[in-house]
């Protein structure tokens, strides 16, 4: 028998709510329940992003609205948005904990637009001049995603995009592309593994090793302003490995480096100053990183990470 999407999402909602209640030491009744609808005119904040207006102009009668502590949602069905809203707040806490930062004073809420119908998403892609393969985009602190109720979602995509939103809050002037994408991959993989462990599975973050011959040279990687179309997968995997390597080497130094790069200081200069005593030169750093990035490539350990 095929279960209706309301039942499936309700089950997911209950599972996530119990997990979050346990994590926050709260009674389950405080977190279970559909996201309340709010009239558009009563939302606490408006989205200054012009893409938001374009999104809401697509079948405008279908949109409903709601908000939580850190996000404002624009959606069609409550059974779709509710688990997303809970997961978004979970990932916000995970990212803020990783950054060891509190919410900025007077902070604005990020807007999340949830498209359900593929044809609506395709129309939005045309409005926003997006690549046809794009399944979600973070733009100017707003998130636009497609969630078809007919499909089950179990990847780290939402966590990845939430990480972008949180980084944008703390570093409104932006951070280098490799750091933005690498950190989003790193922290979302960790959060996804936490979900799985809480549900009784043996899970750990899955970091993808890269063949040494395929690695993008470090100076090229840190200078990129967007993922290269011919090496997208390598770019994401290598950026995640670079962030993981920096964190494992010294977490406080990584956070200091993040602040420095958020102020647009040169990578090489900031690296040697902040990681002083750990790397005598950028060449030494790249050598150690290349060893780490390609570690376990082609082994059974790496194959397990792929599965």
ABEGO torsion letter per residue (X at the ends): XBBBAAAAAAAAAAAAAAAAAAAAGBBAAAABEBBBBBBAAABABBBABAAAAAAAABGAAABBBBBBAABBBBBABAAAAAAAAAAAAAAAAAAAAAAGBBBBBGBBBBBBBBBABAAAAAAAAAAAGBBAABABBBBGGBBBBBBBAABBBABAAAAAAAAAAAAAAABAAEBBAAAAAAAAAAAAAAAAAAAAAAAGBBBBBBBBBBBAAABBBAAAAAABABBBAAAAAAAAAAAAAAAAAAAAABAAAAAAAAAAAAAGBBAAAAAAAAABGABABAAAAAAAAAAAAABGBGBAAAAAAAX
